């Protein structure tokens, strides 16, 4: 397993070891000892999968309280996955990390609690899978606008995504009461 640090120290890219031969391949998508050693110490309590078509953008979603850390990966197709640090008092507040995740590259992204998360489907179809450190509480979920100019996410290609009504109506980061954000715990 290879761990790649990003410009936001708490957010990690994971490249699991792939073992393959003429029969196919095998990988450990989660191993408590190795991932704990890499810095992902939270316990996972829920696994999710989502199917989407090309051009669909989901996000930027967050819930607080009950902030979820997410270990995300793609099992079919490809997406551009984004994590935005919106922890109050974080030195990286409003900064983002983006990574192409695909069934071919097997990469995972660790999205820590307190980060807004979203992805754009790049392939004709994609199946997106993720482990969560807390359960889903819809009453605590909110969205940040995917194209907020102050965040400045550089989505790939000519982006005119298909959005849910909730995501299309999401406010800019500056329009959200900071009390809704998780507190940065610092190191």
N, C-alpha and C positions, 0 to 999 in steps of 0.2 A: 504494500500500500504506500502510495506517495501522497504527502500532504503539501499543498501549495498555499502559502500565505497570500492574502490579498492586501490591498491598500488600507483596509479596515481590519485591524488585527484579530478581532473576534470572529470574523467571517472567513471560512476556509473552503478551498476546493480540494476534494478528495479524489484520487485516482486509485480505485481498488485494483489489486493484482488480478490479472486475468490469466487463467490456466486453460490452454486450449490444445487441441489436436484435430485430427481428421473427423472426429465425432462431434465436435462443437467446442464449447467453452464452459468454464465454471468460474464463479467469483463469489467471495463473501461480501454481501452488500451491507452487512453490519456485524461487528464483532466487538463486544463490550470492552475487552482489554485493549485492543488496538485503537479503537476510537477514543477511549478514555485517555490513553497515552497521547493521542493527537490533540487533546484539549476539549473534546466533546464529552462532558461528564454527566450531563443530564440524563435522566431515565425517560424512555419513550413510553407513551401510554395509548397512542392511537396511530393507526396506519390508514392512509387515504390514497385513492387513485382517481384520476380524472382523465377523461377522453375529450379531445378537442380537434378541430379541423384547422387548416392553414389560415392564418390571419386573425385568429381569435387571440385576444389579449385578456388575461385574467389578472386583476390586481389594480392597484397595489393594496393588498389587504393586510390588516393587523387586528389583533384583539388585545384589549387591556381594560380591566385586569385579566388575568389568565393568559398572559403573553405566551405564545407558542414558539419554541425553537423548532426548526424544521430541517431534517436531512432529506434533501430532494434529489430525485434522479428521473431519467426518462427511460422507459422500457421499450418504447416503440416510437420512432420518428426523432424529431429534434425541436428544441425550443431555445429561445434566448431568455435566460432566467436572471432575475434582478432582485437584489436585497438592498434596502435603503435604511440607513441608521436613523431612527427617529427617537432615540432614547434621550430624554431630558438631560442636559448638561454633558452629553457625550462630546468629546473633541472632534468626532466625525459626524456630528448631527447634520442631516441633509445630504450626506455623501452616499454614493451608491457603488455597488459592485455588480457587474454583469458577466455572464459566462454562457457559452453555448453548451448545453447538455444534450446528449443524444444517445440512442441505443448503440451507436457505433463507438463513441469515445468512452462510454461507461462512467463518465465523470459524475460526481455528486457535488452539491453545494450545501454547506452548513450555514443556515440562516439562523442566527442567534435570537433568543427572545428579545423583544423590543424593536425588531426590524420589520418594516413593511416589506411585503413580498409580492412579486408578480412575474408573469412570463408571457411571452409571445410565441405562438406556434409557427415554426419555420417550415416544417414538412407538410405534406398533404394531410397527414393525420399524426396525432401524437398521443401516447399514453404516459401520463405523468404520475409518479408515485412519490409519496413522502411520509416520513415518520414524524410524529409530533410529540413534544414534551408536555403538553397539556391538552385536555379535551376541548372540543369546539363548543363555545358559548356564543350563539348568534347575537344575544343581547349586548355583548361587549365588543363585537366586531365593528370596524369602520374601515373606510377606504381613503386613500390619498390619490389625488389625480395622477394618472399615468404619464401625462405630458407636462407636468409642473415645470415651468421654465427655470425656477430657482434650483430645482434638483438637477435638471439637465440630463436626463438619461438619454444616451445615444443608442436608441433602438435601431437594429439593423434594417437596411432596405428603406423603401418608401412606405412608411407606416400609415395606413388608414385602417386601423383594426376594427374588428367586430367586438363590441363591448356589451356587457350586461347593462341594464338600466342603472343599477347601483353604481357601477364603475364609471359610466358616462356622466353621472351627476356628482361624482366625488369632488370634494373641495380641494383647493390648493393646500399645501402644508401650512402656509402662513395663516390660513383661515381656520385652522383647527385649534381649539383651546389646548395649550400645552399640558394642562392637567390630565388630558386623555393619554399622554405618552408615558411609557414605562420610564422609571428613573435609571440613569446610567449608574452602575455600581462601582465602576473604576477598578483598577488593579494596582 
